[in-house]
């Protein structure tokens, strides 16, 4: 991956890691804070429920194509991700309990509100991913 192509979406895991490392740059703390801030702002003002964002749909299609490769699609966690791409949202809070002791989260909740995410926690999580990959 060319390091000056940070405006293009990565096409595989290696490119994604390279992209994040390149984005971290020389002042990693400042850049990760800015990225965490941008992600938080992006998620905070979005309406609850399913919405179509052209750029995310493009990345979703690239991800689906990658995960459907023969060497990956048989893995259990890949099957779970592919199922999440194709299933509908859980919109009815009364139907969350399908089995005893099995909690089915509602998909139309805003993650910022339900998880209490801040720009700082998003930046910290990104930093953890980067330090694990470096």
N, C-alpha and C positions, 0 to 999 in steps of 0.2 A: 504494500500500500504506500502510496506517495503521501508524505506528511503534510503537503500543502493542500490536500483535498479533503479538508475537514467539513466541507459543506455537503459532501456526498454521503449517503447512508452506507454503512458497512454491509457487505454481502455475506459474511460468515463470521464465526466466533473469533478467529484469528484477526481478521480485519477490525472487528469491534474492539478487541483488546488493544490493538495497535492504535486505533482511533482515540480511545480513552487516554492511552499513554501520551500520544502526541498532543492531545488537548490539555493534559496536565501541564506540559511544558516546563519552563524553568521555575515559575512561581505556582507550584501545584496547589497550595492552600487557597490562594486567591482565585485561581481558575476553577477549582472544584466548588468553591463557595458560589461563584457566579453561575456555574452550571446547576447547582442545587437550587439556587434562587430562580433560575429560568424554569426549571421543571416544576417547582412549587407554584410559581405564577401561572404556568400553563394549566396545571391541574386544579388550582383553587377556583378559577372563575368558570370552569366548565360545568354545564348543567349535569344533574344526576341522571343516569341512565345511558342508554346506548346512543352514541353519536358517531357520525362518519367524518373523519378528518382525512383528506386526500393523502397527505404525506404518511399518516399512520397506516392507512389501508395499503399503500404501496409497500411499506416495510412489513406489514402483516403477510402480504402475498409472497414476498421474498423469503420470509421466515418459514411459511408453510412449505414452499418449494424445497428449502434446505432440509426441513425436518422430515419430509417424505422420502428422503433418500433411503434406499434399501438397507443400508448399514445402520440407520438410526431409527426408522419407523417402528421397529419391533421392540424398542426399549420402553419400559413401563412409563417412565416420566415423560417421554416424548409423546406417547399415546395420550397421556393426560392433557398435555399442552394442545395437541391437535384437537382433542375433544372440546376443549375450551374455546378454540377458534370457531367451531361449528355449532355449538349448542346455543340455545336462546337464553336470555337473561332470566333470573329468578326475580320476579317482580312482586309476588304475593307473599307478604310476611307471615300469613297464617299457614302457609304450606312449607315452612322452613324445616319442620320436624317430621321427616318422613319415617324415621326409625327411632326407637328409644335411644337416647344418648348420642344421637347423630345430629349435629348442628349444620344446617345448610345455610351459608351466608347469603344475604340478598345482594345481588350484583348491581342494583341501582342506587347504591350508597356512594357518596363522595369519599374517596380514600383519605383525603386531607382531613375531613371531619371525623370519620370513624376511627382512623388510626392515630390521629393527632400528630400528623407529620408536619414538620417545619422545614424551612430551607436548610437549616443547620443539620437536621437528622438525615436529610436526603444527601447532603454533601458528605457527611460522615460515612454513610453507607457506600457511596461511590468511592470514597477513599479506601474503605476496607476492601472493596473489589479490586481496586488498582494495586494496593499493597500485596494482595494475594497473587496477582498476576505478574507483578514485576520481578 
